[in-house]
Amino acid sequence: MESVPFPGAVVVRVRRQLLGISLEELAHEAGLDVALLRMLERGEFDPRSLHQKARAVLQRRLDISL
């Protein structure tokens, strides 16, 4: 099994899917590029590197801590 650099970030994808939020909708609301959000969901991008607004939107919409 291949490990990802930031496995905790994968929670974003699971929560988004459970809540029925589209990738495009969440990316737009957070002010992120869809490709960047995809990378984050795969664990290839550290969510701590996101700007404060994006982190706040993701945490609020998905009810998670990053």
BALUMMAR-882101 format. One record per residue: y, x, z of N, C-alpha, C, CB in turn. Coordinates in steps of 0.05 Angstrom, whole numbers, padded with zeros to 5 digits, always signed. Atoms other than C-alpha are relative to their C-alpha. Glycine has a CB too. Example, Ala and Ser with C-alpha at 12.3 -4.5 7.8 and 13.67 -1.06 7.14 Angstrom:
REM residues 2
-00024+00018+00000-00090+00246+00156+00024+00018+00000+00001-00020+00025/-00024-00016-00001-00021+00273+00143+00022-00015+00014+00009+00009-00029/
END
This chain:
REM residues 66
-00024+00017+00000+00000+00000+00000+00025+00018+00000+00000-00019+00024/-00024-00015+00002+00068+00026-00019+00020-00009+00021+00012-00003-00029/-00020+00008-00020+00120+00028+00036+00028+00001-00013-00001+00019+00024/-00027+00001+00010+00193+00013+00025+00018+00014+00020+00009-00029-00004/-00017-00015-00019+00251+00053+00055+00012-00017+00023+00023+00012-00016/-00012+00017-00020+00281-00006+00093-00016-00026+00002+00029-00005-00005/+00017+00023+00000+00224-00055+00107+00012-00025+00014-00026+00006+00014/-00013+00023-00013+00268-00099+00153+00016-00016-00020+00017+00010+00022/-00016+00014+00020+00310-00117+00092-00016-00021-00015+00013+00020-00019/+00017+00019+00015+00251-00154+00061+00002-00028+00013-00029+00010+00000/-00004+00025-00014+00265-00209+00113+00020-00018-00015+00009+00004+00029/-00020+00015+00015+00324-00229+00070-00013-00018-00021+00021+00019-00014/+00014+00015+00021+00279-00251+00012-00016-00023+00012-00019+00018-00016/+00016+00021-00012+00232-00290+00057+00017-00022+00011-00018+00012+00023/-00017+00021-00012+00287-00327+00094+00014-00015-00023+00021+00013+00018/-00013+00014+00022+00324-00342+00029-00018-00020-00014+00010+00021-00021/+00019+00017+00013+00262-00371-00002-00007-00024+00018-00025+00015-00007/+00007+00022-00019+00244-00412+00060+00023-00020+00002-00005+00011+00028/-00023+00018-00001+00315-00441+00061+00007-00013-00027+00023+00015+00011/-00005+00011+00026+00313-00456-00013+00027+00008-00013-00001-00030+00001/-00025-00010+00011+00374-00414-00030-00006+00017-00024+00017+00015+00021/+00006-00016+00024+00375-00385-00100+00012+00028+00003+00011-00013-00026/-00010-00027-00001+00385-00311-00109+00029+00002-00010-00019+00019-00017/-00027+00000+00012+00446-00323-00153+00020-00012+00019+00000-00015-00027/-00019+00014-00018+00478-00371-00103+00007+00019+00024-00012-00026+00011/-00005-00018-00023+00470-00322-00044+00015+00024-00008-00027+00008+00012/-00014-00024+00009+00493-00262-00084+00030-00007-00005-00012+00011-00026/-00027+00008+00006+00555-00300-00108+00016-00005+00026+00001-00026-00016/-00013+00006-00026+00572-00325-00037+00006+00026+00015-00017-00019+00016/-00004-00025-00015+00564-00255-00008+00017+00020-00016-00027+00013+00006/-00016-00018+00016+00604-00223-00065-00016+00024-00009+00024+00009+00016/+00017-00022+00009+00545-00181-00087-00010-00005-00028-00024+00003+00019/+00013+00002+00025+00515-00166-00154-00029-00009+00004+00001+00027-00015/+00028+00010-00003+00448-00202-00164-00020+00023+00000-00007-00020-00024/+00018-00023+00001+00414-00136-00181-00001+00015+00027+00008+00020-00023/-00001-00013-00026+00437-00106-00115-00014-00016+00021+00030+00004+00009/+00014+00017-00019+00412-00166-00076-00030+00002-00004+00009-00029-00002/+00028-00004+00007+00345-00159-00112-00011+00026+00013-00005+00000-00030/+00008-00025-00012+00342-00086-00091-00003-00002+00030+00020+00023-00008/+00000+00004-00029+00358-00105-00020-00025-00015+00009+00025-00015+00010/+00023+00016-00006+00303-00157-00020-00026+00015-00003-00001-00025-00017/+00023-00016+00003+00253-00106-00044-00001+00023+00020-00001+00012-00029/-00001-00022-00020+00274-00059+00012+00009+00026-00011-00027+00003+00013/-00008-00025+00013+00303-00008-00036+00030+00006+00006-00004-00002-00030/-00028-00004-00006+00374-00015-00009+00004-00007+00030+00019-00018-00018/-00005+00004-00028+00397-00009+00063+00021-00021+00004+00007+00027+00014/-00020+00021-00004+00432-00073+00084+00024+00009+00017-00013-00025+00011/-00021-00010-00017+00473-00033+00134+00022+00013-00017-00010+00020+00020/-00020-00012+00019+00509-00003+00073+00018-00021-00013-00014+00016-00021/-00016+00021+00012+00537-00070+00052+00027-00002+00014-00015-00027+00001/-00026+00004-00013+00610-00086+00064-00003-00023+00021+00022-00007-00021/+00002+00018-00023+00624-00127+00127-00002-00029-00008+00024+00004+00017/+00001+00028+00009+00636-00193+00090-00028-00008-00010+00021-00006-00021/+00026+00006+00011+00570-00189+00053-00021-00002+00022-00009+00022-00020/+00019+00001-00023+00531-00173+00117+00004-00026+00016+00004+00024+00018/-00006+00024-00015+00566-00231+00153-00011-00025-00014+00030-00002+00005/+00010+00023+00015+00549-00280+00098-00030-00002+00001+00010+00001-00030/+00030+00000-00001+00476-00259+00095-00010-00008+00027-00011+00028-00008/+00009+00006-00027+00469-00262+00170+00004-00029+00007+00014+00018+00020/-00006+00028-00006+00502-00330+00175-00018-00019-00016+00030-00006-00005/+00015+00018+00017+00468-00363+00116-00030+00001+00005+00005+00006-00030/+00029-00004-00003+00399-00335+00131-00009-00001+00030-00009+00026-00012/+00005+00000-00028+00405-00337+00207-00017+00024+00009-00014-00026+00009/+00014-00025-00006+00383-00264+00214+00020+00020+00010-00017+00010-00024/-00016-00023-00007+00410-00199+00241-00007+00023-00018-00003+00008+00030/+00004-00023+00018+00419-00139+00195+00008+00025+00014+00015-00003-00027/
END
